[in-house]
Every structure is written in C-alpha cells, then in structure tokens.
Amino acid sequence: MERIERHACFGGQQEVWKHSSNTLGCEMRFGVYLPPQATQRRLPVLYWLSGLTCSEQNFITKAGAQRYAAEHGVILVAPDTSPRGPGIADADGYDLGQGAGFYVDATQAPWASHYRMHAYVSNELPALVEANFRASDARAISGHSMGGHGAIVTALRNPGRYRSVSAFSPIVAPSQVPWGQKAFSAYLGDDREAWKAWDASELVATAVERLPLLIDQGEADEFLVTQLRPLLLQDACEAVGHPLEMRLRPGYDHSYYYIATFIGEHIAHHARALGG
C-alpha cells in the first residue's frame, strides 16, 4: 500500500491510499478517515459506497462526515466505485463500466475478469483495513444511490458481518429500473433469476438475519420515481416482517447537499450499533 494524500481534519487525519487489488486485478484507491481516538485504540469502521460516476473523492470532500466520525470515534472508509485503468473494460455513458461497478461480482465477458466489487468491498478491503490501521472488526456499511444499493445488498448477503446498515437514495429494486437492468444485463447476463441475488427487494424475502434497514430518501429527488422506487423495498419488507425505517425528507434532492444535511444522523445511528 502507498499513501497518496494526508490532511489534518477535526483532530484526525483524512488519508487516501492506493494498493494492488488481487480481487479486481488492478490498482485501487480508497479514502480512510482516522479520527483522533485512533491514536489510542482500535476503532469500529463505517464503510461508505458511493454512487454512479463517483470515486473515493466525492464522499470525503463533500459529505462533511469527518466531523461526526471524530465525535463518535468511528473510522470512515470510502473505496472507489469500480476497477479502473488500462486494460479494464469500459463502456460509453456514465452508467456502465468504469465508475459504475454496481457492487456485484460480474459473470459475463468482458466484465468478469475485473468487475468483482462485491468481493472487494466485503472481503479484501476490510481485511486490508483491519491489518493496516487501528481498526476493529466491528463494521457498519452505508452508501448513496448505486452505493446505497451496494450497502444493503452487501449487508443482506453477508449475515453477521455488519452491525448496522443504512442508505441514502438507494436503488432498492435494480431488476425493475433502467439503471439496474442495464448494469445487470451486462455484468450478470440475461437470466433474471440470477439478478435476484443482487436485488435488495428480492433478498429480504430469504434473509437469515433481520438486520434493520435505515433508508433516507429525499422527496424532491429527480430519480425517485424512475430509478429508486423505495416503496418496492418497503412492500417487500412488510411482506416478510423485515425491519425497515424509511425517512422521507421533503424538499431534498439526490445531491451531496442532502447527504451533508443528514450524514450526522446516520453516523450517530451506526456509532450506537458499533459501540463507538
């Protein structure tokens, strides 16, 4: 690993590291905020998954999350959203390819050789963080839009690995919306039965762990009706009794202005679950 950025921030350090990923077969970057308490002891970790077109930079520069992480003693880790670089498959448009990994493990050519973001986020990255920083194995996960989808699906697919999960404006039923259908067709193929393993609204029906889901959704979000459709997840949770808290925010859109407004509430929520 190599540190490529370091900035003093709220008594701690905001850093960016790069490393060679065995899972993805390329160099990856991730942001890590180490609050001041990290000089004294191991701390719990909140993993943040960003949305379409984002890198590790969006969350660490726009969300204002470091202030709350310092207050609660929680490490923040924000990986890139896909493999990148020469020789990595890509596509025209913003919603497929580099910057749009969708946090699945692709099975179709040409994507399968590198696009394994689920395995990276759930296995390789935590192992790296816990081996190289004062990070404990108490984990939480959150994200925005495509990353909100990734956070919920990752938590549902890995019972016992996370103590809490939340999402801002998540794509909760990717099998039923254009963003998800385009990505799943490319990465997973045309078998819609295979898509269910990566769709939160499908996974809650068979979840063996009833980890409560916290969803934050702006009611003025321009993608609410066409791409996000949170009521589909609400209906799926109600059908099986899966715990869900849906916070609808009048007047708020899809942007980081919205995330920055409520990120403190989410970090406090995760800190309670993590014991931070």
Secondary structure, DSSP 4 states (H G I P E B T S, - for coil): -EEEEEEEETTEEEEEEEEEETTTTEEEEEEEEE-GGGGTS-EEEEEEE--TT--THHHHHHS--HHHHHHHT-EEEEE-SS--STTS---SSSSSBTTB-TT-B--STTTTTT-BHHHIIIIIHHHHHHHHSSEEEEEEEEEBTHHHHHHHHHHHHSTTS-SEEEEES----GGGSHHHHHHHHHHH-S-HHHHGGG-HHHHGGG-SS-PPEEEEEETT-TTIIIII-HHHHHHHHHHHT--EEEEEETT--SSHHHHHHHHHHHHHHHHHHHT-
